[in-house]
Amino acid sequence: MKLLRYGPVGAEKPGLLDAEGKMRDISAIVPDIDGAALTPEGLARIAAADLASLPLVEGEPRIGSAIARPGKFLCVGLNYSDHAKETGKEPPAEPILFMKATSALCGPNDDVEIPRGSDRTDWEVELGIVIGSRAKYVSEEEALDYVAGYALVNDVSERRFQSERGGQWVKGKSHDTFGPVGPWMVTKDEIADVQDIALWLDVDGERRQTGNTNTMIFGVAHLVHYISQFMTLEPGDIIATGTPPGVGLGMKPPTFLSEGQVVTLGAAGLGEQRQVMVQA
């Protein structure tokens, strides 16, 4: 299934794409696409519905973040060896974890704000894991059993805030709109091999990133297992799994986003996003 949320900011409704690509309102089944809806029981309730009887959504409404109110928005740093190389850093021996504020969450096609005082706002196309079951001390072999599905994420970053303002990376990762997620969450049964998903990103129509999850240093199952050793993952939590090479920081010379530029990105089976850069 492809689950999504549509409507004005703060008033999104839950929806689903049917086999013909039409949007159906599923608010009669679940109140939102949140942790409760993403449990095995919640997903089974949605899957059992007669889609043909559900209301069609008319027009072209705004698409919101695919996930509502995640308890945690986790990210993995330097998880592609060639991305680590372009940043001048050694590939990590263990996953690098950091948090992105949940207030950064936004829709896949919403405008993205360049923070005040920013001169190094950057892009990062990523695969997002969406947790479906409470995961604590899970084994790598069983880790995917705790996943509800996957979504496209742009881990927008301000590099100066991230690296030169002291403390942890969260400062450069958490500005409002720095977390576009969607257009939908694809349940894991629709993904044949999560370690073979093509990713791409363009800036003003020029290809900047081309990658595939098969070059991750730490795969999806390992990441869910690993993170669950340090904290309990809850249904609805999002894990952005790292980005392939081609970020602005790695260009020669480094190149960053400015007001009016358009970023488009996509992942095989997970849809596409489009964001216009605006000044905060």
DOFI-984765 format. One record per residue (C-alpha): x, y, z; residue in one letter. Coordinates in steps of 0.25 Angstrom, whole numbers, padded with zeros to 4 digits. Example, Ala and Ser with C-alpha at 12.3 -4.5 7.8 and 13.67 -1.06 7.14 Angstrom:
[[0049,-0018,0031],"A"] [[0055,-0004,0029],"S"] 
# end
This chain:
[[0000,0000,0000],"M"] [[0004,0014,-0002],"K"] [[-0001,0023,0010],"L"] [[-0001,0038,0010],"L"] [[-0007,0050,0016],"R"] [[-0013,0062,0009],"Y"] [[-0019,0075,0012],"G"] [[-0015,0088,0018],"P"] [[-0004,0089,0028],"V"] [[-0009,0085,0041],"G"] [[-0022,0079,0036],"A"] [[-0017,0067,0027],"E"] [[-0025,0055,0025],"K"] [[-0021,0041,0023],"P"] [[-0021,0035,0009],"G"] [[-0017,0023,0000],"L"] [[-0013,0022,-0014],"L"] [[-0022,0011,-0021],"D"] [[-0017,0002,-0032],"A"] [[-0020,0013,-0042],"E"] [[-0012,0023,-0035],"G"] [[-0025,0030,-0030],"K"] [[-0025,0036,-0016],"M"] [[-0035,0030,-0007],"R"] [[-0039,0036,0007],"D"] [[-0037,0026,0018],"I"] [[-0041,0035,0030],"S"] [[-0053,0026,0032],"A"] [[-0043,0015,0035],"I"] [[-0032,0022,0043],"V"] [[-0031,0037,0048],"P"] [[-0017,0039,0042],"D"] [[-0005,0032,0037],"I"] [[0002,0032,0051],"D"] [[0008,0022,0060],"G"] [[-0005,0015,0063],"A"] [[-0008,0013,0048],"A"] [[0005,0008,0045],"L"] [[0005,-0004,0055],"T"] [[0003,-0018,0048],"P"] [[-0012,-0017,0054],"E"] [[-0014,-0003,0048],"G"] [[-0008,-0007,0034],"L"] [[-0017,-0020,0034],"A"] [[-0029,-0011,0037],"R"] [[-0026,-0002,0025],"I"] [[-0022,-0014,0016],"A"] [[-0036,-0021,0019],"A"] [[-0044,-0009,0014],"A"] [[-0052,-0009,0001],"D"] [[-0044,0002,-0006],"L"] [[-0055,0003,-0017],"A"] [[-0065,0008,-0006],"S"] [[-0055,0019,-0001],"L"] [[-0057,0033,-0005],"P"] [[-0049,0038,-0016],"L"] [[-0041,0051,-0013],"V"] [[-0044,0062,-0023],"E"] [[-0035,0071,-0029],"G"] [[-0020,0073,-0026],"E"] [[-0019,0075,-0011],"P"] [[-0006,0079,-0004],"R"] [[0002,0066,0000],"I"] [[0007,0067,0015],"G"] [[0017,0059,0022],"S"] [[0015,0044,0019],"A"] [[0016,0042,0034],"I"] [[0008,0050,0045],"A"] [[0015,0053,0058],"R"] [[0027,0043,0059],"P"] [[0032,0042,0073],"G"] [[0047,0042,0067],"K"] [[0053,0047,0054],"F"] [[0066,0040,0054],"L"] [[0077,0041,0044],"C"] [[0090,0033,0040],"V"] [[0102,0041,0036],"G"] [[0113,0037,0025],"L"] [[0106,0024,0022],"N"] [[0111,0023,0008],"Y"] [[0126,0021,0006],"S"] [[0127,0030,-0006],"D"] [[0119,0041,0001],"H"] [[0129,0040,0013],"A"] [[0140,0041,0003],"K"] [[0135,0054,-0003],"E"] [[0133,0061,0011],"T"] [[0148,0057,0014],"G"] [[0144,0047,0025],"K"] [[0147,0033,0027],"E"] [[0136,0023,0026],"P"] [[0130,0021,0040],"P"] [[0133,0008,0048],"A"] [[0119,0009,0054],"E"] [[0107,0016,0049],"P"] [[0107,0031,0053],"I"] [[0094,0035,0059],"L"] [[0088,0049,0061],"F"] [[0074,0055,0063],"M"] [[0066,0064,0054],"K"] [[0055,0072,0061],"A"] [[0041,0067,0058],"T"] [[0037,0081,0056],"S"] [[0046,0081,0043],"A"] [[0036,0071,0037],"L"] [[0028,0076,0025],"C"] [[0021,0072,0012],"G"] [[0029,0067,0000],"P"] [[0026,0079,-0009],"N"] [[0025,0090,0002],"D"] [[0035,0101,0000],"D"] [[0048,0099,0008],"V"] [[0053,0111,0016],"E"] [[0067,0116,0016],"I"] [[0070,0120,0030],"P"] [[0073,0134,0034],"R"] [[0088,0136,0034],"G"] [[0090,0123,0025],"S"] [[0100,0122,0014],"D"] [[0102,0107,0013],"R"] [[0088,0101,0012],"T"] [[0090,0087,0005],"D"] [[0082,0076,0000],"W"] [[0082,0061,0003],"E"] [[0073,0050,-0004],"V"] [[0071,0039,0006],"E"] [[0063,0026,0008],"L"] [[0054,0027,0021],"G"] [[0051,0015,0029],"I"] [[0037,0016,0036],"V"] [[0036,0007,0049],"I"] [[0023,-0001,0051],"G"] [[0026,-0009,0064],"S"] [[0032,-0005,0077],"R"] [[0047,-0009,0075],"A"] [[0056,-0011,0087],"K"] [[0069,-0020,0086],"Y"] [[0064,-0027,0073],"V"] [[0074,-0036,0065],"S"] [[0078,-0032,0051],"E"] [[0071,-0045,0046],"E"] [[0058,-0040,0051],"E"] [[0060,-0025,0049],"A"] [[0051,-0024,0037],"L"] [[0039,-0030,0044],"D"] [[0039,-0017,0052],"Y"] [[0038,-0008,0039],"V"] [[0025,-0003,0034],"A"] [[0030,0003,0021],"G"] [[0039,0013,0014],"Y"] [[0038,0027,0010],"A"] [[0046,0037,0002],"L"] [[0053,0048,0011],"V"] [[0061,0060,0007],"N"] [[0071,0063,0019],"D"] [[0072,0077,0017],"V"] [[0085,0083,0024],"S"] [[0091,0096,0028],"E"] [[0106,0092,0027],"R"] [[0112,0104,0035],"R"] [[0101,0102,0046],"F"] [[0105,0087,0046],"Q"] [[0120,0088,0047],"S"] [[0124,0102,0051],"E"] [[0114,0106,0062],"R"] [[0119,0096,0073],"G"] [[0112,0084,0079],"G"] [[0105,0074,0071],"Q"] [[0100,0073,0056],"W"] [[0085,0075,0061],"V"] [[0087,0090,0059],"K"] [[0089,0089,0044],"G"] [[0078,0079,0042],"K"] [[0066,0084,0049],"S"] [[0061,0097,0043],"H"] [[0046,0097,0040],"D"] [[0044,0090,0026],"T"] [[0057,0083,0027],"F"] [[0050,0070,0027],"G"] [[0041,0067,0015],"P"] [[0036,0053,0016],"V"] [[0027,0046,0005],"G"] [[0019,0047,-0004],"P"] [[0015,0034,0002],"W"] [[0020,0023,0011],"M"] [[0021,0010,0003],"V"] [[0018,-0003,0012],"T"] [[0030,-0012,0012],"K"] [[0022,-0023,0004],"D"] [[0023,-0014,-0008],"E"] [[0038,-0013,-0008],"I"] [[0045,-0025,-0014],"A"] [[0059,-0022,-0008],"D"] [[0061,-0010,0001],"V"] [[0076,-0011,-0002],"Q"] [[0074,-0008,-0017],"D"] [[0066,0005,-0018],"I"] [[0071,0016,-0028],"A"] [[0072,0030,-0023],"L"] [[0074,0043,-0030],"W"] [[0073,0058,-0028],"L"] [[0074,0070,-0037],"D"] [[0076,0085,-0034],"V"] [[0069,0094,-0045],"D"] [[0068,0082,-0054],"G"] [[0083,0078,-0053],"E"] [[0086,0064,-0047],"R"] [[0094,0065,-0034],"R"] [[0092,0052,-0027],"Q"] [[0091,0038,-0033],"T"] [[0092,0026,-0024],"G"] [[0086,0013,-0019],"N"] [[0084,0007,-0006],"T"] [[0092,-0005,-0010],"N"] [[0105,0004,-0006],"T"] [[0101,0007,0008],"M"] [[0111,0004,0018],"I"] [[0101,-0001,0028],"F"] [[0088,-0007,0022],"G"] [[0074,-0005,0027],"V"] [[0073,-0017,0036],"A"] [[0086,-0014,0042],"H"] [[0082,0000,0045],"L"] [[0069,-0004,0052],"V"] [[0076,-0014,0060],"H"] [[0087,-0005,0064],"Y"] [[0079,0007,0068],"I"] [[0070,-0002,0076],"S"] [[0082,-0005,0085],"Q"] [[0082,0010,0089],"F"] [[0068,0014,0090],"M"] [[0054,0008,0088],"T"] [[0048,0010,0074],"L"] [[0033,0013,0074],"E"] [[0023,0012,0063],"P"] [[0023,0024,0054],"G"] [[0038,0027,0057],"D"] [[0046,0031,0044],"I"] [[0060,0028,0041],"I"] [[0067,0035,0030],"A"] [[0078,0025,0025],"T"] [[0089,0034,0019],"G"] [[0091,0040,0006],"T"] [[0099,0036,-0007],"P"] [[0110,0045,-0012],"P"] [[0107,0059,-0019],"G"] [[0103,0068,-0008],"V"] [[0107,0083,-0009],"G"] [[0118,0082,0001],"L"] [[0125,0072,-0007],"G"] [[0125,0080,-0020],"M"] [[0138,0087,-0024],"K"] [[0136,0098,-0021],"P"] [[0125,0095,-0010],"P"] [[0112,0100,-0016],"T"] [[0099,0103,-0007],"F"] [[0085,0106,-0009],"L"] [[0079,0120,-0011],"S"] [[0066,0127,-0011],"E"] [[0057,0123,-0024],"G"] [[0065,0110,-0027],"Q"] [[0057,0097,-0029],"V"] [[0061,0084,-0023],"V"] [[0054,0071,-0029],"T"] [[0057,0057,-0024],"L"] [[0052,0043,-0025],"G"] [[0054,0028,-0021],"A"] [[0050,0016,-0029],"A"] [[0036,0012,-0024],"G"] [[0035,0023,-0014],"L"] [[0031,0035,-0022],"G"] [[0037,0049,-0024],"E"] [[0038,0062,-0017],"Q"] [[0039,0077,-0022],"R"] [[0043,0088,-0013],"Q"] [[0045,0103,-0016],"V"] [[0055,0110,-0007],"M"] [[0050,0122,0000],"V"] [[0056,0132,0010],"Q"] [[0052,0130,0025],"A"] 
# end
